[in-house]
Amino acid sequence: MNQVALDEGVEIGKTFAMSRPSSTTFDLVVVGGGVIGSAVAYQVARRSDLKVLVVDKAAGPATGSTGASVAISRCRYTVPEVVRLAYCSQLAYRSWGDFTGLDDPISDYTQLGALWVFDRSQSQLETEYERLRENGVAVDMLSRAEVLNRWPELDLCVEPIDFGDLEQHRCRQGDSFLFENEAGIADPAGANADLVASAQRQGAEVAFGTGVAGLVTDQGRVIGVRLDNGDEVHCSLVVNAAGPWCNEINQMAGAQKRWTLTPTRIQLILREWSGADPRLPITFDGSTDGCYRIERSGSQILLVSPEIPEFMEPISDPDHFEVNPDRNCVETTLAAFQHRVPGIKHVGTSTGLCGLYTINEQDSHPIVGPSEVEGLWLVNGFSGHGFKLAPGIGAMVARSITGNDAPFDPDVDDDLFALDRDPLATSGGVFA
């Protein structure tokens, strides 16, 4: 697995003290201790007396998808309910100590703002602006002159780039752009570790180094998990929050055959960034379907590769994939960034890492809630949105299980992402 940290904070892959469960009986077992699983555990534990156990075969938090998360908090989505879900999660990240109850959390929040450089008509932009504003998001619609006055280094081309024929590209400047004022970034590994600590503080048990070899069933109902050492842990409910390993868990129960959830290798490039370089906003690049954002340290800028099939490889075994970016991807991503910020000279070295999204091929939104197999709940298929939505997703699951509300809960129906729903509207691709 990937052992490279995106920024200072908790080292990805850091080994935590391993422990076996203290009991063979719990109310709730969460499979997966990443940001989603730990958020579910914390949200259930903070509002109930249920006995909660999290099991994860990894040595510690942030060794799966969470560790390679871009950790951007933004709220522009096509579906209003998802806007509200993202916004409530952003409020949690912005008030992380209050949300987690920790006096000295590892993660923090760096507000950078998010600029959407997309090819949209004035009417389309106004619709998106109203959707964000009506759901609580601090958003502006900026003219080309206003954007360039703030960030003169940016090129505001909105013409899509054909990477197979770059010489034919002709820039076409956009006229108006959405800007999310309060968008920002957190520390993905640190936030994961904080949620683990918060869940434990509320009485949950977390057992890293403890894999699930099977599900225990009785007359078609899931009643527990069989651990990799052969022990059985019985419970009333199993929550599958196993990220790119989710299909393996679902197959153990014969569950979730409606949606296609594909573990997909994504490639991230880190480029040196000095104090003399401009403090750019998070930039979503409609010409390439990539995005860029400065690291919390300020010494690097993170470039997400263009969303083209060549750079998004389906992975059959999440335990084995290439963790270093492809040379062609590095060169193409740097060229795409140079197109967006043409005046910045490339100096120093570029590094990178790869992680896994679990992409819902039908609508890029997750499946959250009861499966068709009694006793098994799903929290799967986030398509790169897991970190953005994790606090709110944890609340939705916990509220459904316990019936109790808590601060920072989202104003959305808990069945928003139900297994039997129709595909939700999306603007296309992982930007949703």
C-alpha positions in Angstrom: 0.0 0.0 0.0 1.0 3.6 -0.5 3.2 5.0 2.3 3.7 8.5 1.0 2.2 11.5 2.9 0.7 14.3 0.9 1.7 16.9 3.6 2.9 17.1 7.1 0.6 15.5 9.7 0.0 11.8 10.4 2.2 9.7 8.1 0.2 7.6 5.8 0.6 4.0 6.7 1.7 4.8 10.3 1.4 1.8 12.5 -1.1 2.1 15.4 -1.3 -0.2 18.4 -3.0 -3.3 17.2 -5.6 -5.0 19.4 -8.1 -7.8 19.1 -11.7 -7.1 20.1 -12.4 -7.2 23.8 -15.6 -9.2 23.3 -17.2 -11.5 20.8 -20.5 -9.6 20.9 -21.2 -6.0 19.7 -24.2 -4.1 18.6 -22.5 -2.7 15.5 -19.4 -3.8 13.5 -18.0 -1.4 11.0 -15.7 -3.0 8.4 -13.1 -0.4 7.4 -11.4 2.2 9.5 -10.8 4.9 6.9 -12.4 8.3 7.0 -15.9 6.9 6.2 -15.8 4.0 8.6 -14.4 6.0 11.4 -16.9 8.8 10.8 -19.8 6.2 11.1 -18.3 4.8 14.3 -17.8 8.2 15.9 -21.3 9.4 14.9 -23.0 6.3 16.3 -21.0 6.3 19.5 -21.4 10.0 20.2 -25.2 9.7 20.2 -25.9 6.3 21.7 -24.8 3.6 24.1 -24.4 1.0 21.4 -21.3 -1.2 21.5 -19.4 -0.3 18.4 -16.4 -2.1 16.9 -14.3 -1.0 13.9 -12.1 -3.6 12.2 -9.6 -2.9 9.5 -6.9 -5.2 8.1 -4.5 -2.3 7.7 -1.9 -1.3 10.3 -3.5 2.1 10.9 -5.8 4.8 9.5 -5.4 6.4 6.0 -3.7 3.4 4.4 -6.5 3.0 1.8 -8.4 5.6 -0.2 -8.2 8.2 2.6 -4.5 8.4 2.5 -4.4 9.5 -1.1 -7.4 11.9 -0.7 -7.0 15.4 -2.1 -8.9 16.4 1.0 -10.8 19.3 -0.6 -13.9 20.6 1.0 -16.2 22.2 -1.6 -20.0 22.3 -2.1 -20.7 22.6 -5.8 -22.9 19.6 -6.7 -25.7 19.1 -9.1 -28.2 17.7 -6.5 -29.3 20.3 -3.9 -29.3 17.7 -1.1 -25.7 16.8 -1.9 -24.9 20.5 -1.7 -26.3 20.6 1.8 -24.5 17.4 2.8 -21.2 18.8 1.6 -21.9 22.1 3.4 -22.6 20.4 6.7 -19.4 18.4 6.3 -17.5 21.6 5.5 -18.8 23.2 8.7 -17.5 20.2 10.6 -14.1 20.5 9.0 -14.0 24.2 9.7 -14.9 23.6 13.4 -13.0 20.4 13.7 -12.2 20.6 17.5 -15.9 21.3 18.3 -17.0 18.5 16.0 -14.6 15.8 17.2 -14.6 17.0 20.9 -10.8 16.8 20.8 -8.8 19.5 22.6 -5.8 19.2 20.2 -6.8 17.5 16.9 -4.2 16.7 14.3 -6.2 18.0 11.4 -7.0 21.6 10.7 -8.7 23.6 8.0 -7.0 25.9 5.5 -9.4 28.1 3.6 -8.3 28.7 0.0 -11.5 29.3 -1.8 -12.4 27.3 -5.0 -12.6 28.6 -8.5 -14.6 26.7 -11.1 -13.1 27.4 -14.6 -15.8 25.6 -16.6 -17.5 26.3 -19.9 -20.9 27.4 -18.8 -23.5 29.8 -20.2 -24.5 32.8 -18.1 -27.9 31.1 -17.5 -26.2 27.9 -16.4 -23.9 29.7 -14.0 -26.8 31.7 -12.5 -28.7 28.4 -11.9 -25.6 26.9 -10.1 -25.0 30.1 -8.2 -28.6 30.1 -6.9 -28.4 26.4 -6.0 -25.4 27.0 -3.9 -26.6 30.2 -2.3 -30.0 28.8 -1.4 -28.4 25.9 0.4 -26.1 28.1 2.6 -22.9 28.2 0.6 -20.9 31.4 0.4 -20.5 31.8 -3.3 -19.7 34.6 -5.8 -20.1 34.8 -9.5 -17.0 36.6 -10.8 -16.3 38.2 -14.1 -13.2 37.5 -16.1 -11.8 40.9 -15.0 -12.5 40.2 -11.3 -10.8 36.8 -11.4 -7.7 38.2 -13.1 -7.6 41.1 -10.7 -7.3 38.6 -7.8 -5.2 36.0 -9.6 -3.5 37.5 -12.7 -1.4 34.4 -13.2 -4.4 32.3 -14.3 -5.4 31.7 -17.9 -9.2 31.4 -18.1 -9.5 29.2 -21.1 -12.6 27.1 -21.1 -12.1 25.2 -24.3 -11.7 21.4 -23.7 -8.2 20.1 -24.5 -7.8 17.1 -26.7 -4.6 15.5 -25.3 -4.2 13.4 -28.5 -3.9 16.5 -30.6 -2.6 19.4 -28.5 -1.3 21.4 -31.4 -4.9 21.9 -32.6 -6.0 23.5 -29.3 -7.1 27.1 -29.5 -7.8 28.9 -26.2 -11.2 30.4 -25.7 -11.6 32.6 -22.6 -14.5 32.3 -20.3 -16.6 35.3 -19.2 -18.0 34.4 -15.8 -16.9 31.9 -13.1 -18.2 30.5 -9.8 -16.1 31.0 -6.7 -16.8 29.2 -3.4 -15.4 31.5 -0.7 -15.1 29.0 2.2 -13.8 26.0 0.3 -10.6 24.7 1.7 -8.4 21.7 2.6 -7.8 19.5 5.6 -5.3 16.8 6.5 -6.8 13.5 5.4 -4.6 11.2 7.4 -4.9 13.5 10.5 -8.6 13.8 10.1 -8.9 10.0 9.9 -6.7 9.6 13.1 -8.8 12.2 14.8 -12.1 10.4 14.0 -10.6 7.1 15.3 -9.5 8.9 18.6 -13.0 10.5 18.9 -14.8 7.2 18.4 -12.6 5.6 21.0 -13.2 8.5 23.4 -16.9 7.8 23.0 -16.5 4.1 23.8 -16.0 2.5 20.4 -13.3 -0.1 19.9 -11.0 0.1 16.9 -9.0 -2.9 15.9 -6.4 -2.3 13.2 -4.5 -5.3 11.8 -7.7 -7.2 12.0 -9.2 -8.3 8.7 -12.5 -9.9 7.9 -12.3 -13.3 6.3 -16.1 -13.8 6.0 -19.5 -12.9 7.3 -21.5 -15.0 9.8 -25.0 -15.6 8.6 -28.1 -17.3 10.0 -31.1 -18.1 7.8 -30.0 -15.5 5.3 -29.3 -12.7 7.8 -25.9 -11.4 8.6 -25.3 -11.8 12.3 -21.5 -11.1 12.5 -18.1 -11.3 11.0 -15.4 -14.0 10.9 -12.0 -12.4 11.5 -8.8 -13.4 9.7 -7.6 -15.4 12.8 -10.8 -17.5 12.7 -12.6 -15.7 15.6 -16.2 -14.8 15.2 -17.7 -11.5 16.4 -21.5 -11.5 16.5 -23.5 -8.3 16.2 -26.9 -6.9 15.3 -25.6 -5.0 12.3 -22.5 -5.0 10.0 -21.7 -1.8 8.1 -19.5 -2.2 5.0 -17.3 0.8 4.9 -14.4 -1.1 3.2 -13.7 1.4 0.5 -12.2 -0.2 -2.6 -12.5 -3.6 -0.9 -16.3 -3.2 -0.5 -17.2 -5.6 -3.3 -15.4 -8.4 -1.5 -17.5 -7.9 1.6 -20.7 -7.6 -0.4 -19.9 -10.8 -2.3 -19.6 -12.6 1.0 -23.3 -12.0 1.6 -24.5 -12.0 -2.0 -25.4 -8.4 -1.7 -25.4 -5.3 -3.9 -25.6 -6.5 -7.5 -27.5 -3.4 -8.8 -24.7 -0.9 -8.9 -21.3 -1.1 -10.6 -18.7 0.0 -8.1 -15.2 0.0 -9.7 -11.9 0.4 -7.7 -10.0 2.9 -9.9 -6.4 4.0 -9.7 -6.1 7.8 -9.7 -2.8 9.7 -10.1 -1.7 12.7 -8.1 1.3 14.9 -9.0 3.2 17.0 -6.4 5.1 20.0 -7.8 7.4 22.2 -5.8 5.9 25.6 -4.8 7.8 28.4 -3.2 6.8 31.4 -1.1 7.4 33.6 -4.2 4.7 31.6 -6.2 1.2 33.0 -6.0 -1.3 31.8 -3.5 -3.8 30.3 -5.9 -7.3 29.2 -5.0 -8.3 25.6 -5.4 -8.9 25.5 -9.2 -11.3 23.1 -10.9 -10.1 22.9 -14.5 -12.9 22.3 -17.0 -10.5 22.2 -20.0 -9.0 19.0 -18.6 -11.3 17.8 -15.8 -8.4 18.0 -13.4 -7.9 20.2 -10.3 -5.1 21.9 -8.5 -4.6 23.0 -4.9 -1.7 24.2 -2.8 -0.6 21.9 0.1 -1.1 23.0 3.6 2.6 23.5 4.0 2.7 25.9 1.1 5.8 24.2 -0.3 4.0 22.1 -2.9 1.0 22.2 -5.2 -1.0 19.1 -5.7 -2.2 18.4 -9.3 -4.9 15.9 -9.9 -4.4 14.3 -13.3 -6.9 14.9 -16.1 -10.0 12.8 -16.0 -9.4 10.7 -19.1 -9.5 6.9 -19.3 -5.8 6.5 -19.9 -5.1 7.9 -16.4 -8.0 6.2 -14.5 -7.2 2.5 -14.5 -9.8 0.0 -13.2 -8.1 -2.2 -10.5 -9.2 -5.8 -10.0 -7.2 -6.3 -6.8 -7.1 -3.3 -4.4 -4.2 -4.8 -2.5 -1.9 -4.7 -5.6 -1.6 -1.7 -7.9 1.1 0.7 -9.1 1.6 3.4 -6.5 3.8 5.7 -8.6 2.3 7.8 -11.3 2.9 6.9 -15.0 5.5 9.1 -16.7 3.0 10.1 -19.4 0.5 11.1 -16.8 3.1 13.3 -15.0 4.1 15.0 -18.2 0.5 15.5 -19.3 -0.7 16.8 -15.9 2.2 19.3 -15.7 1.4 20.5 -19.3 -2.3 20.9 -18.3 -1.3 22.9 -15.2 1.1 25.0 -17.4 -1.9 25.7 -19.7 -3.9 27.0 -16.7 -1.0 29.0 -15.1 1.3 29.8 -18.1 3.5 32.3 -16.3 4.8 30.0 -13.6 8.1 28.4 -14.6 8.5 24.8 -13.6 11.5 24.4 -11.3 12.7 21.6 -8.9 11.3 18.1 -8.8 7.9 16.6 -9.3 6.8 13.6 -7.3 3.5 11.9 -6.9 1.4 9.0 -5.6 -1.5 6.9 -6.7 -4.6 6.0 -4.7 -8.0 4.4 -5.3 -11.4 5.8 -5.9 -14.4 3.4 -5.8 -16.3 4.8 -8.7 -20.1 4.3 -9.0 -20.3 3.9 -12.7 -24.0 4.8 -12.9 -24.0 8.3 -11.2 -20.8 8.9 -9.3 -22.7 9.0 -6.0 -22.4 6.6 -3.1 -24.7 3.8 -1.9 -25.6 4.3 1.7 -28.1 2.4 3.9 -29.5 -1.1 4.2 -28.6 -3.7 1.7 -31.1 -6.3 0.4 -29.5 -8.8 2.9 -30.8 -8.2 6.4 -28.1 -7.2 8.9 -25.8 -5.7 6.3 -25.6 -1.9 5.6 -23.6 -0.3 2.8 -21.5 2.8 2.7 -19.8 2.4 -0.6 -18.9 3.9 -4.0 -18.0 7.5 -3.1 -16.2 8.1 -6.5 -13.7 10.5 -4.9 -16.2 12.4 -2.7 -15.8 10.4 0.5 -13.6 12.9 2.4 -15.8 15.8 1.3 -18.9 14.1 2.7 -17.6 11.9 5.5 -18.9 13.8 8.6 -22.4 14.1 7.0 -22.5 10.5 5.8 -21.5 9.3 9.3 -24.4 11.4 10.6 -26.9 10.0 8.1 -26.0 6.4 9.0 -25.9 7.0 12.7 -29.2 8.9 12.7 -30.9 6.0 10.8 -29.5 3.5 13.3 -30.1 5.3 16.5 -32.9 7.7 15.7 -31.0 10.5 17.5 -29.9 13.9 16.1 -26.6 15.6 17.0 -24.8 18.9 16.2 -23.5 19.3 12.6 -26.1 16.9 11.2 -27.1 17.5 7.6 -30.6 18.6 6.5 -31.1 15.7 4.1 -33.2 12.6 4.0 -31.2 9.6 5.3 -32.3 7.5 2.3 -30.8 10.0 -0.2 -28.3 7.4 -1.4 -30.5 4.3 -0.8 -29.7 1.1 -2.6 -33.0 1.0 -4.5 -32.9 4.7 -5.6 -32.8 5.8 -9.2 -29.4 7.3 -10.4 -29.1 10.9 -9.3 -28.5 13.8 -11.6 -24.9 14.7 -12.2 -22.9 17.1 -14.3 -20.8 14.2 -15.5 -17.6 12.6 -14.2 -16.3 12.6 -10.7 -17.1 16.3 -10.2 -20.8 15.2 -9.9 
